[in-house]
Amino acid sequence: MASEEPVEPLSDSSDESSQQEPTWIYYRDRPEWKDVVPVELNEGPFPVVAIAYSDRFKDTFNYFRSIVLKNEISERAFDLTSDALELNPANYTVWQYRRTILKGLEKNIQKELTFVRRIIEEHPKNYQVWHHRRVLVEWSADPSSELRLTEIVLAQDAKNYHAWQHRQWVLDTFKLFGSELEFVERLLEDDIRNNSAWNQRYFVVKQTSGFTEEIINRELSFTVNSIKKLCNNESAWNYLRGILAQCSTGLNGHPVVEELCQFLDDNQNEAPYYYAFLVDRMEEMMQSDASKRQVLLPKADEVLQLLATKTDPIRREYWLFLSRYLNSQFAN
């Protein structure tokens, strides 16, 4: 059954804040809670760092501890978890107990998904709320809202790790990879430096087609075209290395890569990521063919000196260290 949860863009919090909240009534003053004895937090006689909780926070969690100790499964306990999560949406115990009540009362999962979405709107980098949502999707076996939700969250923060993790879980669990490469390419069109999108592309290829010769050629062509557009893009260079790690040629020999290096040389490109790639290519050749060391080692050292002094001086010490390392490995 398709989810009833809305998937429109996340709401503007300024609109919500303009609405007047109802007057808060402490649990200790609510007649329906008179039968419950609140349990205060016991931090011992000499707490190391005593937190200045608000009266509302202490009141709510005092009653929450009491219902947990009694293992109360009720509507009022469920409502109490909502109030507790409003005060501390990262509290694992509250989320876990809420799941216990959801099961015990056989609550409507779609309504709970809507509740969770509201929490995600306000706290998109909260691990606990994303975990809770995953559990709900597992229970309902209905992932129909998840890709759209993560797309909306990522539109606001393209590097939200929790949204990416949730998206990958949904894709892999429910085998929804059909349009994912197109989604990734849209993200890269918007921001070619989006490292998360490059990572997602690798994930999709690995989980679907795998790295066949045909796929490797396709991915190398895609990456090389991206590098030609913007050579000083570390994400694309990292992706290129990742694809070549799946290729029998290594860093040397593949015609698409050789053509790229020739193109960059012809254009006298001095991007530090290209220079670093050249050094790694030379190291690979020196490891496989000792006869080339006498010629390649001085060239590699020359490139490393350029990196250290001109193109990437901020990492000067690393490039000088790599120079010493290569000389210790291949000078003799």
C-alpha positions as CSV (number, residue, x, y, z in Angstrom):
1,M,0.0,0.0,0.0
2,A,1.4,3.4,-0.9
3,S,2.4,5.8,1.8
4,E,0.0,8.6,2.6
5,E,2.8,10.7,4.0
6,P,3.1,14.1,2.1
7,V,6.3,14.6,0.2
8,E,6.1,18.3,-0.6
9,P,9.2,20.4,0.2
10,L,10.1,20.8,3.8
11,S,8.0,23.5,5.5
12,D,9.3,27.0,6.3
13,S,10.0,26.9,10.1
14,S,9.3,30.7,10.2
15,D,5.6,29.9,9.4
16,E,5.4,27.5,12.3
17,S,7.1,29.8,14.7
18,S,4.5,32.5,14.0
19,Q,1.7,30.3,15.3
20,Q,1.1,30.7,19.0
21,E,1.8,27.6,21.1
22,P,-0.8,26.4,23.6
23,T,-0.1,27.1,27.2
24,W,2.1,24.5,28.7
25,I,0.8,22.5,31.7
26,Y,3.3,20.7,33.9
27,Y,2.7,17.0,34.2
28,R,2.6,17.4,38.0
29,D,-0.4,19.6,37.5
30,R,-2.4,17.4,35.2
31,P,-5.2,15.5,36.9
32,E,-4.8,12.4,34.6
33,W,-1.2,12.0,35.9
34,K,-2.0,12.1,39.6
35,D,-1.6,8.4,40.0
36,V,2.1,8.5,38.8
37,V,5.0,9.2,41.1
38,P,7.7,11.1,39.2
39,V,11.2,9.7,39.3
40,E,13.9,12.4,39.5
41,L,17.3,12.1,37.9
42,N,19.9,10.8,40.4
43,E,23.3,12.1,39.6
44,G,24.8,11.4,43.0
45,P,25.7,13.9,45.8
46,F,28.5,15.5,43.8
47,P,27.8,15.6,40.0
48,V,30.8,16.5,38.0
49,V,29.0,18.8,35.6
50,A,25.4,19.5,36.7
51,I,23.3,20.5,33.8
52,A,20.8,23.3,34.3
53,Y,17.7,21.6,33.0
54,S,14.6,23.8,32.6
55,D,11.6,23.1,34.9
56,R,9.6,21.8,31.9
57,F,12.4,19.4,31.0
58,K,12.8,18.0,34.5
59,D,9.1,17.6,34.9
60,T,8.6,15.8,31.6
61,F,11.5,13.4,32.1
62,N,10.7,12.7,35.7
63,Y,7.4,11.3,34.5
64,F,9.0,9.6,31.6
65,R,11.3,7.7,33.9
66,S,8.3,6.6,36.0
67,I,6.4,5.2,33.1
68,V,9.5,3.3,31.8
69,L,10.0,1.8,35.2
70,K,6.3,0.7,35.2
71,N,6.5,-0.4,31.6
72,E,3.3,1.5,30.9
73,I,1.9,1.0,27.4
74,S,-0.8,3.6,27.0
75,E,-1.9,6.6,25.0
76,R,-0.8,9.0,27.6
77,A,2.6,7.4,27.7
78,F,2.8,7.8,23.9
79,D,1.9,11.5,24.1
80,L,4.5,11.9,26.8
81,T,7.2,10.6,24.5
82,S,6.2,13.2,22.0
83,D,6.8,16.0,24.6
84,A,10.0,14.4,25.7
85,L,11.3,14.3,22.1
86,E,10.4,17.9,21.5
87,L,12.7,18.7,24.4
88,N,15.4,16.3,23.4
89,P,15.0,14.7,20.0
90,A,18.4,12.9,20.3
91,N,17.4,10.8,23.3
92,Y,17.8,7.2,22.3
93,T,15.8,5.8,25.3
94,V,12.7,7.9,24.4
95,W,12.8,6.7,20.8
96,Q,13.2,3.1,21.8
97,Y,10.3,3.3,24.3
98,R,8.2,5.0,21.7
99,R,8.7,2.1,19.4
100,T,7.7,-0.3,22.2
101,I,4.4,1.7,22.6
102,L,3.8,1.9,18.9
103,K,4.0,-1.9,18.7
104,G,2.0,-2.4,21.9
105,L,-0.9,-0.1,20.8
106,E,-0.7,-1.1,17.1
107,K,-0.4,2.6,16.2
108,N,-0.8,3.9,12.7
109,I,2.7,3.7,11.1
110,Q,1.9,6.4,8.4
111,K,1.0,8.9,11.1
112,E,4.2,8.1,12.8
113,L,6.1,8.6,9.6
114,T,4.6,12.1,9.3
115,F,5.6,12.8,12.9
116,V,9.1,11.7,12.2
117,R,9.3,13.9,9.1
118,R,8.5,16.9,11.1
119,I,11.4,16.1,13.5
120,I,13.7,15.7,10.5
121,E,12.7,19.1,9.2
122,E,13.9,20.7,12.4
123,H,16.8,18.3,13.1
124,P,18.0,16.8,9.8
125,K,21.3,15.6,11.2
126,N,19.9,13.7,14.2
127,Y,20.9,10.1,14.0
128,Q,18.1,8.8,16.3
129,V,15.3,10.2,14.2
130,W,16.7,8.7,11.0
131,H,17.1,5.4,12.7
132,H,13.5,5.5,13.9
133,R,12.4,6.2,10.4
134,R,14.3,3.2,9.1
135,V,12.6,1.0,11.6
136,L,9.2,2.3,10.6
137,V,9.9,1.7,6.9
138,E,11.0,-1.9,7.8
139,W,7.8,-2.4,9.7
140,S,5.6,-1.1,7.0
141,A,7.7,-2.5,4.1
142,D,6.7,0.7,2.3
143,P,9.6,2.8,1.0
144,S,7.5,4.9,-1.4
145,S,8.2,8.2,0.3
146,E,11.9,7.7,1.2
147,L,13.7,8.6,-2.0
148,R,11.7,11.8,-2.4
149,L,12.2,12.7,1.3
150,T,16.0,12.3,1.1
151,E,16.1,14.2,-2.2
152,I,14.4,17.2,-0.5
153,V,16.8,17.0,2.5
154,L,19.8,16.8,0.2
155,A,18.6,19.8,-1.8
156,Q,19.0,21.8,1.4
157,D,22.3,20.2,2.4
158,A,24.0,18.0,-0.3
159,K,26.4,16.5,2.2
160,N,23.9,15.4,4.9
161,Y,25.5,12.1,5.8
162,H,22.3,10.7,7.5
163,A,20.2,11.4,4.5
164,W,22.7,9.7,2.2
165,Q,23.0,6.7,4.5
166,H,19.2,6.4,4.7
167,R,18.9,6.7,0.9
168,Q,21.5,4.0,0.3
169,W,19.8,1.7,2.8
170,V,16.4,2.2,1.0
171,L,17.9,1.6,-2.4
172,D,19.8,-1.5,-1.4
173,T,17.0,-3.0,0.7
174,F,14.2,-2.5,-1.7
175,K,16.2,-2.6,-4.9
176,L,15.1,0.8,-6.2
177,F,18.2,1.6,-8.2
178,G,16.3,2.2,-11.5
179,S,16.7,6.0,-11.7
180,E,19.5,6.6,-9.3
181,L,22.3,7.2,-11.8
182,E,20.1,9.9,-13.4
183,F,19.5,11.4,-10.0
184,V,23.3,11.5,-9.3
185,E,24.0,13.0,-12.7
186,R,21.5,15.8,-11.9
187,L,23.4,16.5,-8.7
188,L,26.7,16.6,-10.5
189,E,25.3,19.0,-13.1
190,D,24.3,21.3,-10.3
191,D,27.7,20.9,-8.5
192,I,30.4,19.0,-10.2
193,R,32.4,19.1,-7.0
194,N,29.7,17.3,-5.0
195,N,31.8,14.6,-3.4
196,S,28.8,12.9,-1.9
197,A,27.3,12.5,-5.4
198,W,30.5,11.0,-6.8
199,N,30.5,8.6,-3.9
200,Q,26.8,7.7,-4.6
201,R,27.7,7.0,-8.2
202,Y,30.3,4.5,-7.2
203,F,27.9,2.9,-4.7
204,V,25.2,2.5,-7.4
205,V,27.6,1.0,-10.0
206,K,29.0,-1.4,-7.4
207,Q,25.5,-2.6,-6.2
208,T,24.0,-2.9,-9.7
209,S,26.1,-3.7,-12.8
210,G,29.4,-4.1,-11.1
211,F,32.7,-3.2,-12.8
212,T,32.6,-5.0,-16.1
213,E,34.8,-3.9,-18.9
214,E,32.0,-2.1,-20.6
215,I,31.0,-0.3,-17.3
216,I,34.6,0.6,-16.6
217,N,34.9,2.2,-20.0
218,R,31.7,4.1,-19.5
219,E,32.7,5.4,-16.1
220,L,36.2,6.4,-17.3
221,S,34.7,8.3,-20.2
222,F,32.2,10.1,-17.9
223,T,35.0,11.0,-15.4
224,V,37.5,12.1,-18.0
225,N,34.9,14.4,-19.6
226,S,34.2,15.9,-16.1
227,I,37.9,16.4,-15.5
228,K,38.4,18.2,-18.8
229,K,35.6,20.6,-17.8
230,L,37.2,21.2,-14.4
231,C,40.6,19.7,-13.8
232,N,41.0,21.1,-10.3
233,N,38.3,18.9,-8.9
234,E,39.6,16.4,-6.3
235,S,36.3,14.5,-6.2
236,A,36.5,13.5,-9.9
237,W,40.2,12.5,-9.6
238,N,39.4,10.3,-6.6
239,Y,36.6,8.7,-8.6
240,L,39.0,8.1,-11.5
241,R,41.4,6.3,-9.1
242,G,38.5,4.2,-7.7
243,I,37.5,3.1,-11.2
244,L,41.1,2.3,-12.3
245,A,41.4,0.2,-9.1
246,Q,38.9,-2.1,-10.8
247,C,40.7,-2.1,-14.1
248,S,43.5,-4.6,-15.1
249,T,45.6,-1.8,-16.6
250,G,46.0,0.0,-13.3
251,L,46.9,3.7,-13.6
252,N,48.7,3.2,-16.8
253,G,47.8,1.9,-20.2
254,H,44.0,2.5,-20.5
255,P,43.5,4.5,-23.8
256,V,40.9,6.8,-22.2
257,V,43.4,7.7,-19.4
258,E,46.3,8.0,-21.7
259,E,44.3,10.4,-23.9
260,L,43.4,12.5,-20.8
261,C,47.0,12.8,-19.8
262,Q,48.0,13.8,-23.3
263,F,45.2,16.4,-23.4
264,L,46.3,17.9,-20.1
265,D,50.0,17.9,-21.1
266,D,49.1,19.7,-24.4
267,N,47.2,22.3,-22.4
268,Q,50.1,22.7,-20.0
269,N,47.8,21.9,-17.1
270,E,49.3,22.4,-13.6
271,A,46.5,21.2,-11.4
272,P,47.9,19.6,-8.3
273,Y,45.6,16.7,-8.5
274,Y,46.9,15.9,-12.0
275,Y,50.5,16.2,-10.8
276,A,49.8,13.9,-7.9
277,F,48.2,11.4,-10.4
278,L,51.3,11.6,-12.6
279,V,53.6,10.8,-9.6
280,D,51.4,7.8,-8.8
281,R,51.5,6.6,-12.4
282,M,55.3,6.8,-12.4
283,E,55.6,5.0,-9.1
284,E,53.4,2.2,-10.5
285,M,55.6,1.9,-13.5
286,M,58.8,1.8,-11.4
287,Q,57.4,-0.9,-9.3
288,S,56.5,-3.1,-12.3
289,D,59.6,-2.4,-14.4
290,A,62.9,-1.7,-12.7
291,S,64.5,-0.7,-16.0
292,K,62.5,2.5,-16.0
293,R,63.5,3.7,-12.6
294,Q,66.6,5.6,-13.7
295,V,64.5,7.7,-16.1
296,L,61.2,8.0,-14.1
297,L,62.6,8.7,-10.6
298,P,64.1,12.1,-11.5
299,K,60.8,13.0,-13.3
300,A,58.7,12.1,-10.3
301,D,61.0,14.0,-8.1
302,E,60.7,17.1,-10.3
303,V,56.9,17.0,-10.2
304,L,57.0,16.6,-6.4
305,Q,59.3,19.6,-6.1
306,L,56.8,21.6,-8.2
307,L,54.0,20.5,-5.9
308,A,55.9,21.4,-2.8
309,T,57.0,24.9,-4.0
310,K,54.5,26.1,-6.6
311,T,51.2,24.2,-7.2
312,D,50.4,22.9,-3.7
313,P,52.7,24.5,-1.1
314,I,50.2,24.1,1.7
315,R,51.0,20.3,1.7
316,R,54.7,21.0,1.2
317,E,55.9,18.6,3.9
318,Y,53.8,15.7,2.5
319,W,55.2,16.1,-1.0
320,L,58.8,16.3,0.3
321,F,58.2,13.2,2.4
322,L,56.9,11.4,-0.7
323,S,60.0,12.5,-2.6
324,R,62.2,11.0,0.1
325,Y,60.2,7.8,0.2
326,L,60.4,7.3,-3.6
327,N,64.1,7.9,-3.6
328,S,64.5,5.4,-0.7
329,Q,62.5,2.8,-2.7
330,F,63.9,3.2,-6.2
331,A,67.2,5.1,-6.1
332,N,69.3,1.9,-6.0
